[in-house]
Amino acid sequence: METEKERKDTQQAILYEVRRLIKNSGKESYTVEELCDLLDTIAEAKAQE
């Protein structure tokens, strides 16, 4: 079973990963819909792991 600290560490790691993907995309700005689509894609990929 995961501890609270491990859960928080995982959440921080995911946020950092999303931040890096957005920053390194080369795109200057995103719409809310584009961000939601990106997050959906990441969630689907993580579910496949």
Secondary structure as the mmCIF struct_conf table of DSSP 4:
data_model
#
loop_
_struct_conf.conf_type_id
_struct_conf.id
_struct_conf.beg_label_comp_id
_struct_conf.beg_label_asym_id
_struct_conf.beg_label_seq_id
_struct_conf.end_label_comp_id
_struct_conf.end_label_asym_id
_struct_conf.end_label_seq_id
HELX_RH_AL_P HELX_RH_AL_P1 GLU A 4 LYS A 23
TURN_TY1_P TURN_TY1_P1 ASN A 24 SER A 25
BEND BEND1 GLU A 28 GLU A 28
HELX_RH_AL_P HELX_RH_AL_P2 VAL A 32 GLN A 48
#
